[in-house]
Amino acid sequence: MVIELTQDNFKKEVLESDVPVLVDFWARWCMPCLRTAPILEELALEVGDRAKVAKLDVDAIYQIADEYEIMSIPTLTVFVNGEIKEQVIGVKSKQEMIRLLGL
């Protein structure tokens, strides 16, 4: 299941996670973001407990998007131990997302 990130759960779900977290910074009006959504759902099922897959709406939670200087969407960011490990922009394949997570 893809986790919907909010201002309230970002710290717990991403920064304090004991597994890698792939965060999709996206917006509802972004067509490439909408293409990424089903890939994220597949990825979440495939990685199970080895990693988390999450989405952050940059329009709704702009404070966090600004903090991480998200300028283009979709931006896929992998957090490990609360730090950014990898970051890519654009639609990526499930295999590429698995590689980004280091799995």
N, C-alpha and C positions, 0 to 999 in steps of 0.2 A: 504494500500500500504506500502510495506517495503521501508524504506528510505535508500538510498545508502550514507553512510557517506564518507566525504572527509576531508582533512586537513582544508579546508575553512568553512565547515558547521558544524563540530563537536561541537564547542562551542555553537552555536545557537540551534542546534537540540537536543543536549544531556545535556550539562551543564546548559543551561539557560531555559530548558523546564519546563513548569508549570504542567506537568503530568509525571508519571513514564515512563522511557524509557528502553526497553530491547534491549541491543546491542549484536549482534552476531559477535564475533571476529572469522573470518573464512579465508579460502584460497581456490582458485579454484581447486587445486590439492587434496584437503582433501575429501575423500569419505564420512566420517560421516558428514562433513559440507554440502555436497550436499544432504544428506538425510534430513538434518534439514531445508533446504530451503523451501520446500512446506508446512511444518508445520508453518514456520514463516509467509508465505503468508496467511494461514488460520487464524492464530492468529491476524494478522493486521486487517483483515476484521471483526473479532469477537469483538475486543476491541474498534474499532472505535475511538472516540475522548477521551476515558478514559485513553489511554496510547499510546505511540509510539513504533514501532518495527523498528529496524534499523540494518544494516549490515556494518561491517568495514573489508575490505580485509587487512589482516595483512602483506601481501607482498607489497601491493601498499602504505599503510599508516603505515609503520612500526614504525614511530616515536611515534604515539599514542599508538600502541600496546606495545612498549617498555616502555612508560611512565606508563602504567597500569600493567606492568610485566606479560604480557600474554605469558605463556610458553607452553600451550597445546591448541589445537583447536579441535572442536569448544568450545569456552568459551562463556557462556551466562552471561552477566552482567546487573543487573538492577540498574539504576541510579535514585535517587530521590533527587530533589533539588541540583543537581550537584554532589552528593556524591554516592559512591557505597553502595547499600543496600544489595544486594544478588549477589552471583557469583557461578556458577556451570560449570563443564566441561563435555562434551559429549552430545550425542543426548538425548533430553528430549521430553516428550509428550506435546501436546498442553495444557493439563490440568495442567501439572507441570509448564509450562511457565506462565499460568494464575495465579497460586499460587505464583510464584516468584514475579510477578507484584503486588501482594496484591489485586487482583480483585475478 
